[in-house]
Amino acid sequence: MMICTCEECRYTFPKLNSSKYCPDCGSEAVRPATDKEIDEYKAYQQEFHPESQIA
Ligand SMILES: [Zn+2]
């Protein structure tokens, strides 16, 4: 799974094949997340959504 970050609102999310837009603000300014952003994303998932951990 590819993790991406929106340049507009800094929302980090798993990118789905069907979408190139930020699911939060709808911007097209989406780029691959950095390692640091991916770490933050995983930490957030573990803290708030432990039932849906990503590998
Ligand atoms: Zn956004």
mmCIF file of the protein (N, C-alpha, C, O) and its ligand, coordinates in Angstrom:
data_MODEL
# 
_entry.id   MODEL 
# 
loop_
_entity.id 
_entity.type 
_entity.pdbx_number_of_molecules 
1 polymer     1 
2 non-polymer 1 
# 
_entity_poly.entity_id                      1 
_entity_poly.type                           'polypeptide(L)' 
_entity_poly.nstd_linkage                   no 
_entity_poly.nstd_monomer                   no 
_entity_poly.pdbx_seq_one_letter_code       MMICTCEECRYTFPKLNSSKYCPDCGSEAVRPATDKEIDEYKAYQQEFHPESQIA 
_entity_poly.pdbx_seq_one_letter_code_can   MMICTCEECRYTFPKLNSSKYCPDCGSEAVRPATDKEIDEYKAYQQEFHPESQIA 
_entity_poly.pdbx_strand_id                 A 
# 
loop_
_entity_poly_seq.entity_id 
_entity_poly_seq.num 
_entity_poly_seq.mon_id 
_entity_poly_seq.hetero 
1 1  MET n 
1 2  MET n 
1 3  ILE n 
1 4  CYS n 
1 5  THR n 
1 6  CYS n 
1 7  GLU n 
1 8  GLU n 
1 9  CYS n 
1 10 ARG n 
1 11 TYR n 
1 12 THR n 
1 13 PHE n 
1 14 PRO n 
1 15 LYS n 
1 16 LEU n 
1 17 ASN n 
1 18 SER n 
1 19 SER n 
1 20 LYS n 
1 21 TYR n 
1 22 CYS n 
1 23 PRO n 
1 24 ASP n 
1 25 CYS n 
1 26 GLY n 
1 27 SER n 
1 28 GLU n 
1 29 ALA n 
1 30 VAL n 
1 31 ARG n 
1 32 PRO n 
1 33 ALA n 
1 34 THR n 
1 35 ASP n 
1 36 LYS n 
1 37 GLU n 
1 38 ILE n 
1 39 ASP n 
1 40 GLU n 
1 41 TYR n 
1 42 LYS n 
1 43 ALA n 
1 44 TYR n 
1 45 GLN n 
1 46 GLN n 
1 47 GLU n 
1 48 PHE n 
1 49 HIS n 
1 50 PRO n 
1 51 GLU n 
1 52 SER n 
1 53 GLN n 
1 54 ILE n 
1 55 ALA n 
# 
loop_
_struct_asym.id 
_struct_asym.entity_id 
A 1 
B 2 
# 
loop_
_chem_comp.id 
_chem_comp.type 
_chem_comp.mon_nstd_flag 
ALA 'L-peptide linking' y 
ARG 'L-peptide linking' y 
ASN 'L-peptide linking' y 
ASP 'L-peptide linking' y 
CYS 'L-peptide linking' y 
GLN 'L-peptide linking' y 
GLU 'L-peptide linking' y 
GLY 'peptide linking'   y 
HIS 'L-peptide linking' y 
ILE 'L-peptide linking' y 
LEU 'L-peptide linking' y 
LYS 'L-peptide linking' y 
MET 'L-peptide linking' y 
PHE 'L-peptide linking' y 
PRO 'L-peptide linking' y 
SER 'L-peptide linking' y 
THR 'L-peptide linking' y 
TYR 'L-peptide linking' y 
VAL 'L-peptide linking' y 
ZN  non-polymer         . 
# 
_pdbx_entity_nonpoly.entity_id   2 
_pdbx_entity_nonpoly.name        ? 
_pdbx_entity_nonpoly.comp_id     ZN 
# 
_pdbx_nonpoly_scheme.asym_id         B 
_pdbx_nonpoly_scheme.entity_id       2 
_pdbx_nonpoly_scheme.mon_id          ZN 
_pdbx_nonpoly_scheme.ndb_seq_num     1 
_pdbx_nonpoly_scheme.pdb_seq_num     101 
_pdbx_nonpoly_scheme.auth_seq_num    101 
_pdbx_nonpoly_scheme.pdb_mon_id      ZN 
_pdbx_nonpoly_scheme.auth_mon_id     ZN 
_pdbx_nonpoly_scheme.pdb_strand_id   A 
_pdbx_nonpoly_scheme.pdb_ins_code    . 
# 
loop_
_atom_site.group_PDB 
_atom_site.id 
_atom_site.type_symbol 
_atom_site.label_atom_id 
_atom_site.label_alt_id 
_atom_site.label_comp_id 
_atom_site.label_asym_id 
_atom_site.label_entity_id 
_atom_site.label_seq_id 
_atom_site.pdbx_PDB_ins_code 
_atom_site.Cartn_x 
_atom_site.Cartn_y 
_atom_site.Cartn_z 
_atom_site.occupancy 
_atom_site.B_iso_or_equiv 
_atom_site.pdbx_formal_charge 
_atom_site.auth_seq_id 
_atom_site.auth_comp_id 
_atom_site.auth_asym_id 
_atom_site.auth_atom_id 
_atom_site.pdbx_PDB_model_num 
ATOM   1   N  N  . MET A 1 1  ? 0.836   -1.198 0.000  1.00 0.00 ? 1   MET A N  1 
ATOM   2   C  CA . MET A 1 1  ? 0.000   0.000  0.000  1.00 0.00 ? 1   MET A CA 1 
ATOM   3   C  C  . MET A 1 1  ? 0.877   1.257  0.000  1.00 0.00 ? 1   MET A C  1 
ATOM   4   O  O  . MET A 1 1  ? 1.895   1.320  0.690  1.00 0.00 ? 1   MET A O  1 
ATOM   5   N  N  . MET A 1 2  ? 0.474   2.224  -0.765 1.00 0.00 ? 2   MET A N  1 
ATOM   6   C  CA . MET A 1 2  ? 1.228   3.466  -0.846 1.00 0.00 ? 2   MET A CA 1 
ATOM   7   C  C  . MET A 1 2  ? 0.591   4.514  0.068  1.00 0.00 ? 2   MET A C  1 
ATOM   8   O  O  . MET A 1 2  ? -0.621  4.728  0.050  1.00 0.00 ? 2   MET A O  1 
ATOM   9   N  N  . ILE A 1 3  ? 1.442   5.156  0.864  1.00 0.00 ? 3   ILE A N  1 
ATOM   10  C  CA . ILE A 1 3  ? 0.959   6.209  1.745  1.00 0.00 ? 3   ILE A CA 1 
ATOM   11  C  C  . ILE A 1 3  ? 1.281   7.562  1.111  1.00 0.00 ? 3   ILE A C  1 
ATOM   12  O  O  . ILE A 1 3  ? 2.410   7.807  0.684  1.00 0.00 ? 3   ILE A O  1 
ATOM   13  N  N  . CYS A 1 4  ? 0.285   8.426  1.056  1.00 0.00 ? 4   CYS A N  1 
ATOM   14  C  CA . CYS A 1 4  ? 0.473   9.734  0.448  1.00 0.00 ? 4   CYS A CA 1 
ATOM   15  C  C  . CYS A 1 4  ? 0.108   10.845 1.427  1.00 0.00 ? 4   CYS A C  1 
ATOM   16  O  O  . CYS A 1 4  ? -0.628  10.642 2.392  1.00 0.00 ? 4   CYS A O  1 
ATOM   17  N  N  . THR A 1 5  ? 0.653   12.031 1.138  1.00 0.00 ? 5   THR A N  1 
ATOM   18  C  CA . THR A 1 5  ? 0.339   13.209 1.945  1.00 0.00 ? 5   THR A CA 1 
ATOM   19  C  C  . THR A 1 5  ? -0.152  14.327 1.026  1.00 0.00 ? 5   THR A C  1 
ATOM   20  O  O  . THR A 1 5  ? 0.386   14.534 -0.062 1.00 0.00 ? 5   THR A O  1 
ATOM   21  N  N  . CYS A 1 6  ? -1.167  15.033 1.474  1.00 0.00 ? 6   CYS A N  1 
ATOM   22  C  CA . CYS A 1 6  ? -1.696  16.175 0.743  1.00 0.00 ? 6   CYS A CA 1 
ATOM   23  C  C  . CYS A 1 6  ? -0.874  17.423 1.073  1.00 0.00 ? 6   CYS A C  1 
ATOM   24  O  O  . CYS A 1 6  ? -0.665  17.741 2.243  1.00 0.00 ? 6   CYS A O  1 
ATOM   25  N  N  . GLU A 1 7  ? -0.412  18.121 0.044  1.00 0.00 ? 7   GLU A N  1 
ATOM   26  C  CA . GLU A 1 7  ? 0.371   19.340 0.255  1.00 0.00 ? 7   GLU A CA 1 
ATOM   27  C  C  . GLU A 1 7  ? -0.491  20.473 0.798  1.00 0.00 ? 7   GLU A C  1 
ATOM   28  O  O  . GLU A 1 7  ? 0.012   21.382 1.459  1.00 0.00 ? 7   GLU A O  1 
ATOM   29  N  N  . GLU A 1 8  ? -1.758  20.417 0.525  1.00 0.00 ? 8   GLU A N  1 
ATOM   30  C  CA . GLU A 1 8  ? -2.656  21.501 0.931  1.00 0.00 ? 8   GLU A CA 1 
ATOM   31  C  C  . GLU A 1 8  ? -2.962  21.464 2.422  1.00 0.00 ? 8   GLU A C  1 
ATOM   32  O  O  . GLU A 1 8  ? -2.821  22.468 3.121  1.00 0.00 ? 8   GLU A O  1 
ATOM   33  N  N  . CYS A 1 9  ? -3.384  20.292 2.901  1.00 0.00 ? 9   CYS A N  1 
ATOM   34  C  CA . CYS A 1 9  ? -3.855  20.210 4.292  1.00 0.00 ? 9   CYS A CA 1 
ATOM   35  C  C  . CYS A 1 9  ? -3.007  19.268 5.147  1.00 0.00 ? 9   CYS A C  1 
ATOM   36  O  O  . CYS A 1 9  ? -3.275  19.101 6.336  1.00 0.00 ? 9   CYS A O  1 
ATOM   37  N  N  . ARG A 1 10 ? -1.980  18.649 4.541  1.00 0.00 ? 10  ARG A N  1 
ATOM   38  C  CA . ARG A 1 10 ? -1.067  17.747 5.260  1.00 0.00 ? 10  ARG A CA 1 
ATOM   39  C  C  . ARG A 1 10 ? -1.746  16.472 5.736  1.00 0.00 ? 10  ARG A C  1 
ATOM   40  O  O  . ARG A 1 10 ? -1.227  15.787 6.617  1.00 0.00 ? 10  ARG A O  1 
ATOM   41  N  N  . TYR A 1 11 ? -2.880  16.151 5.175  1.00 0.00 ? 11  TYR A N  1 
ATOM   42  C  CA . TYR A 1 11 ? -3.547  14.908 5.520  1.00 0.00 ? 11  TYR A CA 1 
ATOM   43  C  C  . TYR A 1 11 ? -2.767  13.744 4.909  1.00 0.00 ? 11  TYR A C  1 
ATOM   44  O  O  . TYR A 1 11 ? -2.423  13.775 3.727  1.00 0.00 ? 11  TYR A O  1 
ATOM   45  N  N  . THR A 1 12 ? -2.492  12.720 5.717  1.00 0.00 ? 12  THR A N  1 
ATOM   46  C  CA . THR A 1 12 ? -1.763  11.544 5.253  1.00 0.00 ? 12  THR A CA 1 
ATOM   47  C  C  . THR A 1 12 ? -2.719  10.369 5.208  1.00 0.00 ? 12  THR A C  1 
ATOM   48  O  O  . THR A 1 12 ? -3.471  10.135 6.155  1.00 0.00 ? 12  THR A O  1 
ATOM   49  N  N  . PHE A 1 13 ? -2.693  9.635  4.118  1.00 0.00 ? 13  PHE A N  1 
ATOM   50  C  CA . PHE A 1 13 ? -3.700  8.592  3.917  1.00 0.00 ? 13  PHE A CA 1 
ATOM   51  C  C  . PHE A 1 13 ? -3.158  7.523  2.977  1.00 0.00 ? 13  PHE A C  1 
ATOM   52  O  O  . PHE A 1 13 ? -2.269  7.794  2.170  1.00 0.00 ? 13  PHE A O  1 
ATOM   53  N  N  . PRO A 1 14 ? -3.700  6.293  3.082  1.00 0.00 ? 14  PRO A N  1 
ATOM   54  C  CA . PRO A 1 14 ? -3.333  5.243  2.135  1.00 0.00 ? 14  PRO A CA 1 
ATOM   55  C  C  . PRO A 1 14 ? -3.977  5.525  0.789  1.00 0.00 ? 14  PRO A C  1 
ATOM   56  O  O  . PRO A 1 14 ? -5.194  5.680  0.696  1.00 0.00 ? 14  PRO A O  1 
ATOM   57  N  N  . LYS A 1 15 ? -3.167  5.591  -0.243 1.00 0.00 ? 15  LYS A N  1 
ATOM   58  C  CA . LYS A 1 15 ? -3.677  5.930  -1.563 1.00 0.00 ? 15  LYS A CA 1 
ATOM   59  C  C  . LYS A 1 15 ? -4.335  4.726  -2.215 1.00 0.00 ? 15  LYS A C  1 
ATOM   60  O  O  . LYS A 1 15 ? -3.757  3.641  -2.280 1.00 0.00 ? 15  LYS A O  1 
ATOM   61  N  N  . LEU A 1 16 ? -5.540  4.934  -2.690 1.00 0.00 ? 16  LEU A N  1 
ATOM   62  C  CA . LEU A 1 16 ? -6.258  3.884  -3.397 1.00 0.00 ? 16  LEU A CA 1 
ATOM   63  C  C  . LEU A 1 16 ? -6.071  4.081  -4.901 1.00 0.00 ? 16  LEU A C  1 
ATOM   64  O  O  . LEU A 1 16 ? -5.866  5.196  -5.380 1.00 0.00 ? 16  LEU A O  1 
ATOM   65  N  N  . ASN A 1 17 ? -6.145  2.981  -5.623 1.00 0.00 ? 17  ASN A N  1 
ATOM   66  C  CA . ASN A 1 17 ? -5.919  3.041  -7.065 1.00 0.00 ? 17  ASN A CA 1 
ATOM   67  C  C  . ASN A 1 17 ? -6.858  4.013  -7.762 1.00 0.00 ? 17  ASN A C  1 
ATOM   68  O  O  . ASN A 1 17 ? -6.487  4.661  -8.741 1.00 0.00 ? 17  ASN A O  1 
ATOM   69  N  N  . SER A 1 18 ? -8.067  4.104  -7.252 1.00 0.00 ? 18  SER A N  1 
ATOM   70  C  CA . SER A 1 18 ? -9.104  4.849  -7.951 1.00 0.00 ? 18  SER A CA 1 
ATOM   71  C  C  . SER A 1 18 ? -9.059  6.346  -7.680 1.00 0.00 ? 18  SER A C  1 
ATOM   72  O  O  . SER A 1 18 ? -9.769  7.114  -8.328 1.00 0.00 ? 18  SER A O  1 
ATOM   73  N  N  . SER A 1 19 ? -8.237  6.765  -6.733 1.00 0.00 ? 19  SER A N  1 
ATOM   74  C  CA . SER A 1 19 ? -8.294  8.168  -6.333 1.00 0.00 ? 19  SER A CA 1 
ATOM   75  C  C  . SER A 1 19 ? -6.944  8.849  -6.415 1.00 0.00 ? 19  SER A C  1 
ATOM   76  O  O  . SER A 1 19 ? -5.941  8.294  -5.964 1.00 0.00 ? 19  SER A O  1 
ATOM   77  N  N  . LYS A 1 20 ? -6.904  10.033 -6.981 1.00 0.00 ? 20  LYS A N  1 
ATOM   78  C  CA . LYS A 1 20 ? -5.683  10.846 -6.961 1.00 0.00 ? 20  LYS A CA 1 
ATOM   79  C  C  . LYS A 1 20 ? -5.924  12.136 -6.193 1.00 0.00 ? 20  LYS A C  1 
ATOM   80  O  O  . LYS A 1 20 ? -5.084  13.036 -6.200 1.00 0.00 ? 20  LYS A O  1 
ATOM   81  N  N  . TYR A 1 21 ? -7.070  12.223 -5.533 1.00 0.00 ? 21  TYR A N  1 
ATOM   82  C  CA . TYR A 1 21 ? -7.407  13.417 -4.786 1.00 0.00 ? 21  TYR A CA 1 
ATOM   83  C  C  . TYR A 1 21 ? -7.309  13.172 -3.290 1.00 0.00 ? 21  TYR A C  1 
ATOM   84  O  O  . TYR A 1 21 ? -7.489  12.050 -2.816 1.00 0.00 ? 21  TYR A O  1 
ATOM   85  N  N  . CYS A 1 22 ? -7.023  14.235 -2.558 1.00 0.00 ? 22  CYS A N  1 
ATOM   86  C  CA . CYS A 1 22 ? -7.025  14.166 -1.102 1.00 0.00 ? 22  CYS A CA 1 
ATOM   87  C  C  . CYS A 1 22 ? -8.449  13.897 -0.617 1.00 0.00 ? 22  CYS A C  1 
ATOM   88  O  O  . CYS A 1 22 ? -9.372  14.621 -0.991 1.00 0.00 ? 22  CYS A O  1 
ATOM   89  N  N  . PRO A 1 23 ? -8.642  12.853 0.218  1.00 0.00 ? 23  PRO A N  1 
ATOM   90  C  CA . PRO A 1 23 ? -9.986  12.547 0.702  1.00 0.00 ? 23  PRO A CA 1 
ATOM   91  C  C  . PRO A 1 23 ? -10.486 13.563 1.724  1.00 0.00 ? 23  PRO A C  1 
ATOM   92  O  O  . PRO A 1 23 ? -11.671 13.591 2.055  1.00 0.00 ? 23  PRO A O  1 
ATOM   93  N  N  . ASP A 1 24 ? -9.586  14.385 2.211  1.00 0.00 ? 24  ASP A N  1 
ATOM   94  C  CA . ASP A 1 24 ? -9.972  15.368 3.225  1.00 0.00 ? 24  ASP A CA 1 
ATOM   95  C  C  . ASP A 1 24 ? -10.405 16.682 2.596  1.00 0.00 ? 24  ASP A C  1 
ATOM   96  O  O  . ASP A 1 24 ? -11.475 17.196 2.922  1.00 0.00 ? 24  ASP A O  1 
ATOM   97  N  N  . CYS A 1 25 ? -9.588  17.240 1.694  1.00 0.00 ? 25  CYS A N  1 
ATOM   98  C  CA . CYS A 1 25 ? -9.893  18.553 1.129  1.00 0.00 ? 25  CYS A CA 1 
ATOM   99  C  C  . CYS A 1 25 ? -10.162 18.508 -0.372 1.00 0.00 ? 25  CYS A C  1 
ATOM   100 O  O  . CYS A 1 25 ? -10.584 19.507 -0.955 1.00 0.00 ? 25  CYS A O  1 
ATOM   101 N  N  . GLY A 1 26 ? -9.921  17.354 -1.004 1.00 0.00 ? 26  GLY A N  1 
ATOM   102 C  CA . GLY A 1 26 ? -10.222 17.224 -2.420 1.00 0.00 ? 26  GLY A CA 1 
ATOM   103 C  C  . GLY A 1 26 ? -9.157  17.779 -3.346 1.00 0.00 ? 26  GLY A C  1 
ATOM   104 O  O  . GLY A 1 26 ? -9.359  17.826 -4.559 1.00 0.00 ? 26  GLY A O  1 
ATOM   105 N  N  . SER A 1 27 ? -8.025  18.201 -2.796 1.00 0.00 ? 27  SER A N  1 
ATOM   106 C  CA . SER A 1 27 ? -6.951  18.757 -3.622 1.00 0.00 ? 27  SER A CA 1 
ATOM   107 C  C  . SER A 1 27 ? -6.250  17.666 -4.427 1.00 0.00 ? 27  SER A C  1 
ATOM   108 O  O  . SER A 1 27 ? -6.207  16.503 -4.025 1.00 0.00 ? 27  SER A O  1 
ATOM   109 N  N  . GLU A 1 28 ? -5.701  18.072 -5.577 1.00 0.00 ? 28  GLU A N  1 
ATOM   110 C  CA . GLU A 1 28 ? -4.884  17.154 -6.375 1.00 0.00 ? 28  GLU A CA 1 
ATOM   111 C  C  . GLU A 1 28 ? -3.423  17.196 -5.971 1.00 0.00 ? 28  GLU A C  1 
ATOM   112 O  O  . GLU A 1 28 ? -2.615  16.435 -6.503 1.00 0.00 ? 28  GLU A O  1 
ATOM   113 N  N  . ALA A 1 29 ? -3.075  18.061 -5.050 1.00 0.00 ? 29  ALA A N  1 
ATOM   114 C  CA . ALA A 1 29 ? -1.672  18.247 -4.645 1.00 0.00 ? 29  ALA A CA 1 
ATOM   115 C  C  . ALA A 1 29 ? -1.254  17.151 -3.676 1.00 0.00 ? 29  ALA A C  1 
ATOM   116 O  O  . ALA A 1 29 ? -0.916  17.414 -2.522 1.00 0.00 ? 29  ALA A O  1 
ATOM   117 N  N  . VAL A 1 30 ? -1.284  15.919 -4.169 1.00 0.00 ? 30  VAL A N  1 
ATOM   118 C  CA . VAL A 1 30 ? -0.963  14.754 -3.351 1.00 0.00 ? 30  VAL A CA 1 
ATOM   119 C  C  . VAL A 1 30 ? 0.383   14.196 -3.786 1.00 0.00 ? 30  VAL A C  1 
ATOM   120 O  O  . VAL A 1 30 ? 0.635   14.020 -4.978 1.00 0.00 ? 30  VAL A O  1 
ATOM   121 N  N  . ARG A 1 31 ? 1.234   13.923 -2.831 1.00 0.00 ? 31  ARG A N  1 
ATOM   122 C  CA . ARG A 1 31 ? 2.560   13.368 -3.132 1.00 0.00 ? 31  ARG A CA 1 
ATOM   123 C  C  . ARG A 1 31 ? 2.815   12.181 -2.209 1.00 0.00 ? 31  ARG A C  1 
ATOM   124 O  O  . ARG A 1 31 ? 2.158   12.052 -1.176 1.00 0.00 ? 31  ARG A O  1 
ATOM   125 N  N  . PRO A 1 32 ? 3.767   11.308 -2.570 1.00 0.00 ? 32  PRO A N  1 
ATOM   126 C  CA . PRO A 1 32 ? 4.113   10.204 -1.674 1.00 0.00 ? 32  PRO A CA 1 
ATOM   127 C  C  . PRO A 1 32 ? 4.600   10.743 -0.339 1.00 0.00 ? 32  PRO A C  1 
ATOM   128 O  O  . PRO A 1 32 ? 5.370   11.702 -0.288 1.00 0.00 ? 32  PRO A O  1 
ATOM   129 N  N  . ALA A 1 33 ? 4.148   10.125 0.729  1.00 0.00 ? 33  ALA A N  1 
ATOM   130 C  CA . ALA A 1 33 ? 4.555   10.546 2.062  1.00 0.00 ? 33  ALA A CA 1 
ATOM   131 C  C  . ALA A 1 33 ? 6.032   10.240 2.291  1.00 0.00 ? 33  ALA A C  1 
ATOM   132 O  O  . ALA A 1 33 ? 6.578   9.288  1.734  1.00 0.00 ? 33  ALA A O  1 
ATOM   133 N  N  . THR A 1 34 ? 6.663   11.059 3.115  1.00 0.00 ? 34  THR A N  1 
ATOM   134 C  CA . THR A 1 34 ? 8.039   10.790 3.521  1.00 0.00 ? 34  THR A CA 1 
ATOM   135 C  C  . THR A 1 34 ? 8.044   9.700  4.586  1.00 0.00 ? 34  THR A C  1 
ATOM   136 O  O  . THR A 1 34 ? 7.002   9.367  5.151  1.00 0.00 ? 34  THR A O  1 
ATOM   137 N  N  . ASP A 1 35 ? 9.229   9.147  4.855  1.00 0.00 ? 35  ASP A N  1 
ATOM   138 C  CA . ASP A 1 35 ? 9.331   8.118  5.900  1.00 0.00 ? 35  ASP A CA 1 
ATOM   139 C  C  . ASP A 1 35 ? 8.807   8.637  7.228  1.00 0.00 ? 35  ASP A C  1 
ATOM   140 O  O  . ASP A 1 35 ? 8.136   7.915  7.965  1.00 0.00 ? 35  ASP A O  1 
ATOM   141 N  N  . LYS A 1 36 ? 9.115   9.884  7.527  1.00 0.00 ? 36  LYS A N  1 
ATOM   142 C  CA . LYS A 1 36 ? 8.664   10.490 8.784  1.00 0.00 ? 36  LYS A CA 1 
ATOM   143 C  C  . LYS A 1 36 ? 7.136   10.576 8.824  1.00 0.00 ? 36  LYS A C  1 
ATOM   144 O  O  . LYS A 1 36 ? 6.517   10.284 9.847  1.00 0.00 ? 36  LYS A O  1 
ATOM   145 N  N  . GLU A 1 37 ? 6.550   10.970 7.726  1.00 0.00 ? 37  GLU A N  1 
ATOM   146 C  CA . GLU A 1 37 ? 5.092   11.083 7.675  1.00 0.00 ? 37  GLU A CA 1 
ATOM   147 C  C  . GLU A 1 37 ? 4.428   9.710  7.775  1.00 0.00 ? 37  GLU A C  1 
ATOM   148 O  O  . GLU A 1 37 ? 3.372   9.563  8.390  1.00 0.00 ? 37  GLU A O  1 
ATOM   149 N  N  . ILE A 1 38 ? 5.060   8.713  7.163  1.00 0.00 ? 38  ILE A N  1 
ATOM   150 C  CA . ILE A 1 38 ? 4.524   7.355  7.258  1.00 0.00 ? 38  ILE A CA 1 
ATOM   151 C  C  . ILE A 1 38 ? 4.594   6.861  8.698  1.00 0.00 ? 38  ILE A C  1 
ATOM   152 O  O  . ILE A 1 38 ? 3.659   6.224  9.184  1.00 0.00 ? 38  ILE A O  1 
ATOM   153 N  N  . ASP A 1 39 ? 5.700   7.152  9.383  1.00 0.00 ? 39  ASP A N  1 
ATOM   154 C  CA . ASP A 1 39 ? 5.814   6.771  10.794 1.00 0.00 ? 39  ASP A CA 1 
ATOM   155 C  C  . ASP A 1 39 ? 4.724   7.430  11.624 1.00 0.00 ? 39  ASP A C  1 
ATOM   156 O  O  . ASP A 1 39 ? 4.123   6.796  12.492 1.00 0.00 ? 39  ASP A O  1 
ATOM   157 N  N  . GLU A 1 40 ? 4.473   8.702  11.353 1.00 0.00 ? 40  GLU A N  1 
ATOM   158 C  CA . GLU A 1 40 ? 3.437   9.427  12.093 1.00 0.00 ? 40  GLU A CA 1 
ATOM   159 C  C  . GLU A 1 40 ? 2.055   8.850  11.790 1.00 0.00 ? 40  GLU A C  1 
ATOM   160 O  O  . GLU A 1 40 ? 1.204   8.736  12.672 1.00 0.00 ? 40  GLU A O  1 
ATOM   161 N  N  . TYR A 1 41 ? 1.858   8.494  10.543 1.00 0.00 ? 41  TYR A N  1 
ATOM   162 C  CA . TYR A 1 41 ? 0.582   7.905  10.141 1.00 0.00 ? 41  TYR A CA 1 
ATOM   163 C  C  . TYR A 1 41 ? 0.349   6.585  10.880 1.00 0.00 ? 41  TYR A C  1 
ATOM   164 O  O  . TYR A 1 41 ? -0.738  6.344  11.406 1.00 0.00 ? 41  TYR A O  1 
ATOM   165 N  N  . LYS A 1 42 ? 1.368   5.743  10.916 1.00 0.00 ? 42  LYS A N  1 
ATOM   166 C  CA . LYS A 1 42 ? 1.235   4.444  11.592 1.00 0.00 ? 42  LYS A CA 1 
ATOM   167 C  C  . LYS A 1 42 ? 1.023   4.627  13.090 1.00 0.00 ? 42  LYS A C  1 
ATOM   168 O  O  . LYS A 1 42 ? 0.233   3.903  13.696 1.00 0.00 ? 42  LYS A O  1 
ATOM   169 N  N  . ALA A 1 43 ? 1.717   5.580  13.688 1.00 0.00 ? 43  ALA A N  1 
ATOM   170 C  CA . ALA A 1 43 ? 1.545   5.849  15.114 1.00 0.00 ? 43  ALA A CA 1 
ATOM   171 C  C  . ALA A 1 43 ? 0.124   6.316  15.398 1.00 0.00 ? 43  ALA A C  1 
ATOM   172 O  O  . ALA A 1 43 ? -0.482  5.933  16.400 1.00 0.00 ? 43  ALA A O  1 
ATOM   173 N  N  . TYR A 1 44 ? -0.395  7.144  14.508 1.00 0.00 ? 44  TYR A N  1 
ATOM   174 C  CA . TYR A 1 44 ? -1.761  7.637  14.657 1.00 0.00 ? 44  TYR A CA 1 
ATOM   175 C  C  . TYR A 1 44 ? -2.752  6.478  14.550 1.00 0.00 ? 44  TYR A C  1 
ATOM   176 O  O  . TYR A 1 44 ? -3.688  6.382  15.344 1.00 0.00 ? 44  TYR A O  1 
ATOM   177 N  N  . GLN A 1 45 ? -2.546  5.606  13.578 1.00 0.00 ? 45  GLN A N  1 
ATOM   178 C  CA . GLN A 1 45 ? -3.435  4.461  13.401 1.00 0.00 ? 45  GLN A CA 1 
ATOM   179 C  C  . GLN A 1 45 ? -3.434  3.572  14.639 1.00 0.00 ? 45  GLN A C  1 
ATOM   180 O  O  . GLN A 1 45 ? -4.487  3.104  15.072 1.00 0.00 ? 45  GLN A O  1 
ATOM   181 N  N  . GLN A 1 46 ? -2.254  3.339  15.208 1.00 0.00 ? 46  GLN A N  1 
ATOM   182 C  CA . GLN A 1 46 ? -2.164  2.465  16.378 1.00 0.00 ? 46  GLN A CA 1 
ATOM   183 C  C  . GLN A 1 46 ? -2.833  3.084  17.583 1.00 0.00 ? 46  GLN A C  1 
ATOM   184 O  O  . GLN A 1 46 ? -3.402  2.382  18.419 1.00 0.00 ? 46  GLN A O  1 
ATOM   185 N  N  . GLU A 1 47 ? -2.762  4.397  17.670 1.00 0.00 ? 47  GLU A N  1 
ATOM   186 C  CA . GLU A 1 47 ? -3.333  5.072  18.831 1.00 0.00 ? 47  GLU A CA 1 
ATOM   187 C  C  . GLU A 1 47 ? -4.855  5.181  18.738 1.00 0.00 ? 47  GLU A C  1 
ATOM   188 O  O  . GLU A 1 47 ? -5.563  4.997  19.729 1.00 0.00 ? 47  GLU A O  1 
ATOM   189 N  N  . PHE A 1 48 ? -5.345  5.482  17.543 1.00 0.00 ? 48  PHE A N  1 
ATOM   190 C  CA . PHE A 1 48 ? -6.766  5.778  17.403 1.00 0.00 ? 48  PHE A CA 1 
ATOM   191 C  C  . PHE A 1 48 ? -7.564  4.686  16.703 1.00 0.00 ? 48  PHE A C  1 
ATOM   192 O  O  . PHE A 1 48 ? -8.783  4.611  16.853 1.00 0.00 ? 48  PHE A O  1 
ATOM   193 N  N  . HIS A 1 49 ? -6.874  3.836  15.933 1.00 0.00 ? 49  HIS A N  1 
ATOM   194 C  CA . HIS A 1 49 ? -7.580  2.787  15.199 1.00 0.00 ? 49  HIS A CA 1 
ATOM   195 C  C  . HIS A 1 49 ? -6.817  1.475  15.284 1.00 0.00 ? 49  HIS A C  1 
ATOM   196 O  O  . HIS A 1 49 ? -6.423  0.918  14.259 1.00 0.00 ? 49  HIS A O  1 
ATOM   197 N  N  . PRO A 1 50 ? -6.603  0.969  16.513 1.00 0.00 ? 50  PRO A N  1 
ATOM   198 C  CA . PRO A 1 50 ? -5.789  -0.242 16.667 1.00 0.00 ? 50  PRO A CA 1 
ATOM   199 C  C  . PRO A 1 50 ? -6.392  -1.465 15.988 1.00 0.00 ? 50  PRO A C  1 
ATOM   200 O  O  . PRO A 1 50 ? -5.682  -2.438 15.733 1.00 0.00 ? 50  PRO A O  1 
ATOM   201 N  N  . GLU A 1 51 ? -7.683  -1.436 15.690 1.00 0.00 ? 51  GLU A N  1 
ATOM   202 C  CA . GLU A 1 51 ? -8.326  -2.574 15.064 1.00 0.00 ? 51  GLU A CA 1 
ATOM   203 C  C  . GLU A 1 51 ? -8.054  -2.647 13.576 1.00 0.00 ? 51  GLU A C  1 
ATOM   204 O  O  . GLU A 1 51 ? -8.341  -3.663 12.944 1.00 0.00 ? 51  GLU A O  1 
ATOM   205 N  N  . SER A 1 52 ? -7.499  -1.573 13.001 1.00 0.00 ? 52  SER A N  1 
ATOM   206 C  CA . SER A 1 52 ? -7.294  -1.556 11.542 1.00 0.00 ? 52  SER A CA 1 
ATOM   207 C  C  . SER A 1 52 ? -5.847  -1.239 11.216 1.00 0.00 ? 52  SER A C  1 
ATOM   208 O  O  . SER A 1 52 ? -5.566  -0.378 10.382 1.00 0.00 ? 52  SER A O  1 
ATOM   209 N  N  . GLN A 1 53 ? -4.938  -1.927 11.866 1.00 0.00 ? 53  GLN A N  1 
ATOM   210 C  CA . GLN A 1 53 ? -3.521  -1.672 11.624 1.00 0.00 ? 53  GLN A CA 1 
ATOM   211 C  C  . GLN A 1 53 ? -3.119  -2.073 10.216 1.00 0.00 ? 53  GLN A C  1 
ATOM   212 O  O  . GLN A 1 53 ? -3.618  -3.044 9.646  1.00 0.00 ? 53  GLN A O  1 
ATOM   213 N  N  . ILE A 1 54 ? -2.194  -1.287 9.678  1.00 0.00 ? 54  ILE A N  1 
ATOM   214 C  CA . ILE A 1 54 ? -1.613  -1.662 8.395  1.00 0.00 ? 54  ILE A CA 1 
ATOM   215 C  C  . ILE A 1 54 ? -0.289  -2.342 8.650  1.00 0.00 ? 54  ILE A C  1 
ATOM   216 O  O  . ILE A 1 54 ? 0.354   -2.108 9.674  1.00 0.00 ? 54  ILE A O  1 
ATOM   217 N  N  . ALA A 1 55 ? 0.112   -3.174 7.729  1.00 0.00 ? 55  ALA A N  1 
ATOM   218 C  CA . ALA A 1 55 ? 1.334   -3.954 7.908  1.00 0.00 ? 55  ALA A CA 1 
ATOM   219 C  C  . ALA A 1 55 ? 2.555   -3.052 7.911  1.00 0.00 ? 55  ALA A C  1 
ATOM   220 O  O  . ALA A 1 55 ? 3.679   -3.535 8.051  1.00 0.00 ? 55  ALA A O  1 
HETATM 221 ZN ZN . ZN  B 2 .  ? -5.906  17.783 1.533  1.00 0.00 2 101 ZN  A ZN 1 
# 
